[in-house]
Amino acid sequence: MSAERAHLPPANNLPDTRSQLVVTMFAPPGTPVPTVVGADELAERQHLRVTAP
């Protein structure tokens, strides 16, 4: 099982302070967290994507 990279739009951009995004990732022990997926799996997940307005 693998997960796609999440492309998050900027949010909570305040004019007087710096915003930060914190990400927590989980994987089974000994498994690399970032996993490269093939073109076939990306094509299978196409219906799950949301396009930018």
C-alpha positions in Angstrom: 0.0 0.0 0.0 1.3 3.5 -0.8 0.1 7.0 -0.4 0.3 9.9 -2.9 2.1 13.1 -2.1 -0.4 15.7 -0.8 -0.2 19.0 -2.5 -1.8 21.4 0.0 -2.7 24.9 -1.0 -1.5 27.7 1.3 -3.9 28.3 4.2 -4.0 30.5 7.3 -1.7 33.0 5.7 -1.8 35.8 8.2 -0.2 39.2 7.3 1.4 39.6 10.8 2.8 36.1 11.5 4.4 33.2 9.7 2.3 30.0 9.2 3.8 26.5 9.3 2.5 23.1 8.1 3.4 20.1 10.3 3.1 16.6 8.8 3.1 13.4 10.7 3.7 10.2 8.6 3.4 6.6 9.7 4.8 3.4 8.2 5.5 -0.1 9.4 9.0 -0.5 11.0 11.7 -0.9 8.4 9.6 0.5 5.6 10.6 3.8 4.0 7.9 6.4 4.4 8.1 8.0 1.0 7.3 5.3 -1.5 7.6 5.6 -5.3 4.5 4.4 -7.1 4.3 3.3 -10.7 2.4 4.9 -13.5 -0.2 2.2 -13.4 -1.0 2.9 -9.7 -1.2 6.6 -10.4 -3.6 6.0 -13.2 -5.8 3.8 -10.9 -5.9 6.7 -8.4 -6.8 9.4 -10.9 -10.4 9.5 -9.8 -9.4 10.4 -6.3 -7.6 13.7 -7.3 -9.1 17.1 -6.9 -8.1 19.6 -9.5 -7.3 23.2 -8.7 -10.1 25.7 -9.5 
